[in-house]
Amino acid sequence: MYTFTLKDGRVLVYQRDTTGEHSDKRLSGKISVGIGGHMDPTNLSLENSLWRELDEETEIRD
């Protein structure tokens, strides 16, 4: 699952952390335009999975 976050015609762009633990060191400090992750069977829906990933990967809240 991979999502772009749009608001008022703008796309969320962010720089990845350079100090924390990363599953893929190649992405450290790189610019990203999307937030991705796996669907969790306990979330029951695509929307719930998207909100969970936004919560895990950013400080964006609904």
N, C-alpha and C positions, 0 to 999 in steps of 0.2 A: 504494500500500500504506500502511495506517495501522494502528497497533496501540495498544491500551491495555495497560498492565502491571499485573497484579493480584497481590497477595500478602496472604494472611490476610484476604481480604475488603476490602482497601484498594486504592485506585487511585493510581498514580504521578501526581503533579502537580508541575510545575516551572515556574520563571520563566525566560523566554528571556533570553539575554545582551543587554546593552545596549552593550557596548564593541566587539564583534568585527564582522567582515564578515557581512552578512546579504543573502540573496537577496531578501528581502521586508522592507523597513524598517518596514512597518506592524506587524510582529510583535515588534519589538524591545521587550524588557521586559515583554511580555504573559505571562499565565499560560497554560500549555498542559496538556492531559490526555493527549496522545498523541504518538507519535513516528512520523514518516512519511518516505517516500522512494520511490524507484523500485526495482523488481526488476531486478537485474543478471543478464544471461544466464549469466555465469560462476559465479554462486552455485548454480545448478542446482535449488534447492528454495526453497519459501516459508520454511521454518525457517531456512535459511542466510541468506536475505535479511533476515529479521527480526533475527537475531543481528548481521549486518553493520550494519544501521541503528542498533541499540542501541549498538554499539561506536563508530560514527561520531558519534552525537548525544549520548551520555551516557558516564558512566564505569562503567556497569553491565556486569558480566562474568558469564559462566556459571560 
